Amino acid sequence: PEFQIVTGGTAITAPNQLYNTVYATRSATTVGLTYTVAPDPSDPVALVDYLNLVLTANSMPTATHDRIVTALKAMPTSTATTEKYRSSIYLVISTQSAAVQK
C-alpha cells in the first residue's frame, strides 16, 4: 500500500521534474554541487561512488552503479565538465535507489 501512490502521471512527471531541476533551473556554470567536494568527472567510478553515498545513502545496487559508470565513460571526451556532472546527477537521482530510501 505505501508504494501505491505512483500513478501513470507521477511516473512521468517525477523524472521530468528531476531533469528540470538538474538541467533547466541551473546556470550554465553551476549545477548546485561544489566541484571541490565532488570527484572529478574524469573518474566516473569515484564520481558515481560519491553520488551513491550522498544521494542514495549507499543503497545503489552494483548493477545500477556499473550501468551509470558505463554510460558516463561512453560520453565523448569533448563533453563539458558541467554536462558530465549534470548527467551523472540525473542518472543517479532517477534510479530506484534514490526514489526509495530506507
LUMLUM-761029 format. One record per residue: x, y, z of N, C-alpha, C in turn. Coordinates in Angstrom, 3 decimals, m for minus. Example, Ala and Ser with C-alpha at 12.3 -4.5 7.8 and 13.67 -1.06 7.14 Angstrom:
13.190,m5.690,7.800,12.300,m4.500,7.800,13.200,m3.300,7.800
12.850,m2.250,7.080,13.670,m1.060,7.140,12.900,0.030,7.870
***
This chain:
0.796,m1.215,0.000,0.000,0.000,0.000,0.834,1.272,0.000
1.973,1.288,0.720,2.747,2.524,0.796,3.360,2.927,m0.541
3.488,1.970,m1.470,4.053,2.302,m2.774,2.982,2.411,m3.855
1.730,2.403,m3.471,0.655,2.525,m4.442,0.304,3.984,m4.713
1.175,4.886,m4.357,0.940,6.297,m4.624,1.434,6.691,m6.015
2.079,5.766,m6.704,2.575,6.043,m8.044,1.459,5.783,m9.044
1.194,6.787,m9.849,0.205,6.657,m10.915,0.931,6.847,m12.240
0.208,6.684,m13.323,0.801,6.928,m14.635,1.336,8.347,m14.761
0.614,9.275,m14.178,1.039,10.677,m14.225,2.297,10.947,m13.424
2.356,10.417,m12.209,3.542,10.658,m11.395,4.753,9.902,m11.918
4.520,8.786,m12.571,5.639,8.032,m13.144,6.329,8.823,m14.246
5.598,9.693,m14.903,6.164,10.531,m15.960,6.655,11.862,m15.406
5.878,12.490,m14.545,6.234,13.833,m14.077,7.415,13.852,m13.121
7.594,12.805,m12.323,8.723,12.804,m11.375,10.070,12.867,m12.095
10.347,11.988,m13.075,11.627,12.111,m13.790,11.767,13.436,m14.540
10.654,13.955,m15.064,10.712,15.248,m15.751,11.075,16.367,m14.786
10.517,16.329,m13.596,10.845,17.342,m12.587,12.311,17.244,m12.180
12.800,16.029,m12.000,14.212,15.843,m11.658,15.109,16.379,m12.768
14.739,16.091,m14.018,15.509,16.587,m15.168,15.540,18.111,m15.160
14.381,18.727,m14.959,14.322,20.192,m14.949,15.128,20.778,m13.799
15.140,20.108,m12.676,15.924,20.586,m11.539,17.409,20.577,m11.862
17.863,19.531,m12.510,19.291,19.406,m12.815,19.695,20.273,m13.996
18.874,20.315,m15.029,19.270,20.991,m16.263,18.706,22.401,m16.441
17.428,22.602,m16.196,16.790,23.860,m16.571,16.882,24.943,m15.511
17.010,24.591,m14.246,16.973,25.612,m13.207,18.365,26.002,m12.720
19.370,25.584,m13.401,20.737,25.927,m13.024,21.381,26.757,m14.130
22.347,27.550,m13.758,23.057,28.346,m14.749,23.991,27.445,m15.542
24.594,27.993,m16.553,25.487,27.219,m17.412,26.776,26.835,m16.704
27.082,27.486,m15.600,28.367,27.227,m14.948,28.264,26.469,m13.635
27.053,26.233,m13.149,26.929,25.518,m11.883,25.741,24.568,m11.902
25.867,23.486,m11.207,24.759,22.547,m11.051,24.384,22.429,m9.578
24.814,23.375,m8.786,24.482,23.369,m7.369,25.291,22.357,m6.574
26.389,21.923,m7.117,27.239,20.944,m6.461,28.636,21.532,m6.396
29.240,21.515,m5.252,30.570,22.068,m5.104,31.577,21.128,m5.753
32.199,21.588,m6.812,33.138,20.742,m7.546,34.346,20.356,m6.708
34.717,21.189,m5.763,35.884,20.865,m4.951,35.618,19.687,m4.026
34.349,19.388,m3.756,33.984,18.263,m2.908,33.758,17.015,m3.755
33.065,17.175,m4.856,32.753,16.041,m5.724,33.998,15.619,m6.498
34.152,14.319,m6.713,35.284,13.849,m7.514,35.205,14.377,m8.945
36.338,14.461,m9.567,36.414,14.911,m10.950,35.659,13.935,m11.846
34.881,14.443,m12.800,34.122,13.538,m13.662,34.986,12.707,m14.621
36.279,12.987,m14.665,37.153,12.143,m15.484,37.345,10.769,m14.841
36.930,10.630,m13.590,36.942,9.341,m12.893,35.491,8.963,m12.564
34.773,8.383,m13.543,33.351,8.090,m13.341,33.067,7.166,m12.166
33.950,6.238,m11.874,33.718,5.319,m10.753,33.693,6.095,m9.440
34.660,6.960,m9.230,34.709,7.760,m7.996,33.521,8.717,m7.911
33.148,9.293,m9.041,32.017,10.220,m9.057,30.717,9.498,m8.714
30.483,8.355,m9.309,29.259,7.602,m9.024,29.280,7.076,m7.586
30.433,6.675,m7.100,30.545,6.264,m5.695,30.135,7.406,m4.765
30.619,8.607,m5.064,30.289,9.781,m4.249,28.794,10.086,m4.308
28.235,10.095,m5.517,26.811,10.384,m5.665,25.955,9.292,m5.044
26.425,8.065,m5.118,25.733,6.960,m4.457,25.668,7.222,m2.946
26.748,7.698,m2.392,26.794,7.986,m0.959,25.858,9.129,m0.581
25.937,10.246,m1.291,25.185,11.434,m0.873,23.733,11.456,m1.343
23.414,10.736,m2.407,22.052,10.792,m2.941,21.224,9.537,m2.684
21.875,8.414,m2.420,21.108,7.182,m2.197,21.510,6.479,m0.908
22.330,7.107,m0.096,22.795,6.529,1.168,23.454,5.168,0.948
24.228,5.079,m0.124,24.956,3.844,m0.483,24.046,2.640,m0.696
22.844,2.878,m1.200,21.914,1.769,m1.405,21.807,1.319,m2.862
22.591,1.924,m3.735,22.517,1.584,m5.154,23.091,0.188,m5.414
22.321,m0.654,m6.122,22.856,m1.978,m6.473,24.076,m1.861,m7.389
24.939,m2.844,m7.315,26.159,m2.845,m8.128,25.842,m2.764,m9.613
24.819,m3.467,m10.049,24.463,m3.456,m11.475,24.079,m2.048,m11.933
23.326,m1.338,m11.120,22.939,0.034,m11.461,24.165,0.938,m11.475
25.003,0.804,m10.482,26.251,1.569,m10.399,27.078,1.360,m11.666
27.247,0.112,m12.048,28.066,m0.201,m13.217,27.460,0.333,m14.505
26.137,0.324,m14.620,25.490,0.863,m15.829,25.701,2.367,m15.939
25.615,3.065,m14.821,25.823,4.513,m14.845,27.277,4.827,m15.190
28.207,4.093,m14.603,29.628,4.288,m14.917,29.866,4.048,m16.406
29.286,3.001,m16.957,29.434,2.698,m18.388,28.881,3.832,m19.239
27.728,4.368,m18.851,27.134,5.479,m19.601,28.026,6.712,m19.556
28.603,6.998,m18.400,29.476,8.167,m18.281,30.770,7.985,m19.069
31.296,6.772,m19.062,32.513,6.502,m19.835,32.268,6.602,m21.333
31.019,6.384,m21.757,30.680,6.438,m23.176,30.505,7.865,m23.688
30.482,8.826,m22.789,30.342,10.219,m23.221,31.591,10.640,m23.990
31.425,11.418,m25.044,32.593,11.879,m25.802,33.556,12.672,m24.926
34.826,12.590,m25.235,35.832,13.314,m24.440,35.642,14.823,m24.523
34.958,15.290,m25.557,34.735,16.725,m25.712,33.572,17.238,m24.861
32.898,16.363,m24.141,31.765,16.764,m23.300,32.252,17.670,m22.172
31.551,18.762,m21.988,31.919,19.731,m20.952,31.794,19.109,m19.557
32.628,19.582,m18.650,32.621,19.091,m17.281,31.249,19.261,m16.637
30.629,20.416,m16.840,29.306,20.666,m16.263,28.303,19.640,m16.763
28.366,19.306,m18.027,27.445,18.314,m18.593,27.693,16.933,m17.996
28.936,16.614,m17.738,29.246,15.324,m17.114,28.676,15.258,m15.701
28.816,16.347,m14.948,28.222,16.400,m13.612,26.702,16.283,m13.696
26.101,17.070,m14.574,24.648,17.044,m14.705,24.146,15.649,m15.075
24.789,15.029,m16.032,24.365,13.693,m16.465,24.502,12.682,m15.337
25.607,12.738,m14.631,25.808,11.778,m13.542,24.780,11.986,m12.430
24.492,13.226,m12.089,23.498,13.511,m11.052,22.122,13.020,m11.494
21.745,13.348,m12.724,20.422,12.933,m13.208,20.290,11.413,m13.243
21.313,10.734,m13.712,21.243,9.277,m13.776,21.107,8.661,m12.384
21.792,9.233,m11.415,21.709,8.685,m10.050,20.361,9.008,m9.407
19.891,10.246,m9.521,18.640,10.595,m8.834,17.417,9.988,m9.498
17.550,9.486,m10.706,16.403,8.854,m11.353,16.399,7.336,m11.164
17.273,6.820,m10.321,17.289,5.378,m10.039,16.288,5.042,m8.945
15.992,3.765,m8.848,15.093,3.303,m7.799,15.705,3.523,m6.412
17.008,3.518,m6.326,17.671,3.703,m5.034,17.483,5.124,m4.501
17.432,6.087,m5.376,17.206,7.469,m4.938,15.726,7.728,m4.684
14.863,6.993,m5.367,13.429,7.189,m5.210,12.909,6.634,m3.886
13.478,5.525,m3.449,13.012,4.874,m2.221,14.200,4.752,m1.281
14.192,5.552,m0.244,15.272,5.478,0.734,14.731,4.907,2.030
15.452,3.940,2.555,15.009,3.250,3.770,15.749,3.781,4.972
***
